Amino acid sequence: MNRIKTLIIDDEWLIRSELKTMLVQYPNIDVIGEAANVMDALKLYETMKPDLVFLDIQLPGGSGFDFLSRVNGNFKLVFITAFDQFLNEAKRYRAIDYLMKPISKDKLSRVIRKL
């Protein structure tokens, strides 16, 4: 089974920590890095080349959409946010899913099955 190199981009430490803890139960998901702002996310993305990105929309130094406009690559995308008003804009990026915070195990399981 191929391991899915995964990057978590969220400004909230607790959200990143909880998501990493939940992802441990999926042996094919390999969290290779995490970032709390757009600049760190761009650096990590360039060096790690993830297959999957969990991306918050509101970040220090810009938005998740700013991050997406500055990266080129073929990766799967899951938005994680506390705000549903970005749903229409998020749809343009063909995300696998749009998870509302707090992230439930059931919803995360649904996303992993879609992969």
C-alpha positions in Angstrom: 0.0 0.0 0.0 1.4 3.4 -1.0 1.9 5.8 1.8 0.2 9.2 1.4 2.6 12.0 2.3 0.4 14.5 4.2 0.9 18.1 5.2 -1.3 19.9 7.8 -1.6 23.7 7.5 -3.5 25.3 10.3 -2.7 28.2 12.6 -4.2 26.5 15.6 -1.7 24.1 17.3 -4.5 22.2 18.9 -6.3 21.5 15.6 -3.0 20.3 14.1 -2.3 18.1 17.1 -5.8 16.5 17.1 -5.7 15.9 13.4 -2.3 14.2 13.6 -3.6 12.0 16.5 -6.7 11.0 14.5 -4.6 10.3 11.4 -2.4 7.8 13.2 -5.1 5.2 12.9 -4.7 5.2 9.1 -1.5 3.3 8.3 -1.3 4.7 4.8 -1.3 8.3 5.9 2.1 9.7 6.7 2.1 13.2 8.2 5.4 14.6 6.9 5.0 18.2 8.2 2.8 20.9 9.6 2.7 24.7 9.2 0.9 27.5 11.0 1.2 30.2 8.4 1.4 30.7 4.6 5.2 31.3 4.4 6.0 28.2 6.4 3.5 26.2 4.4 5.1 27.3 1.1 8.6 26.3 2.3 7.4 22.9 3.5 5.4 22.3 0.4 8.4 22.9 -1.8 10.7 20.7 0.2 8.3 17.9 1.0 6.0 17.6 -2.1 3.0 16.2 -0.3 0.3 14.0 -1.9 -2.4 15.3 0.5 -2.8 18.7 2.1 -5.2 19.5 5.0 -5.6 23.3 4.6 -7.1 25.9 6.9 -8.5 29.0 5.0 -7.7 31.8 7.5 -4.0 31.9 8.2 -1.4 34.4 9.4 0.3 36.0 6.4 -2.6 35.3 4.0 -5.2 32.7 3.4 -5.3 29.1 2.3 -6.3 30.4 -1.1 -3.1 32.5 -1.2 -1.2 29.3 -0.5 -3.0 27.5 -3.4 -2.3 30.4 -5.8 1.4 30.1 -5.2 2.0 26.3 -5.5 2.1 24.1 -8.5 1.6 20.5 -8.0 -0.7 17.5 -8.1 -2.0 16.9 -4.7 -5.3 16.1 -3.0 -6.8 18.9 -0.9 -9.0 18.9 2.1 -10.1 22.2 3.5 -10.4 22.5 7.3 -12.1 25.6 8.6 -14.5 27.0 11.2 -16.2 29.2 8.6 -18.7 27.9 6.0 -18.8 31.1 4.0 -15.8 30.0 1.9 -17.5 26.9 0.6 -18.2 28.2 -2.9 -14.7 29.5 -3.4 -13.3 26.3 -2.0 -15.2 24.3 -4.6 -13.2 25.9 -7.4 -10.1 24.1 -6.1 -11.7 20.6 -6.5 -11.1 19.8 -2.9 -11.9 16.2 -1.7 -13.9 17.7 1.1 -14.5 20.7 3.3 -14.3 19.7 7.0 -15.8 22.0 9.6 -14.0 22.4 12.9 -14.0 20.7 15.3 -13.2 17.7 13.0 -15.1 14.6 14.0 -13.6 11.1 13.6 -16.6 10.1 11.4 -16.1 13.0 9.0 -12.4 12.3 8.8 -13.0 8.7 8.1 -15.3 9.6 5.2 -12.6 11.8 3.8 -10.0 9.0 4.0 -12.3 6.6 2.3 -12.6 9.1 -0.6 -8.9 8.9 -1.1 
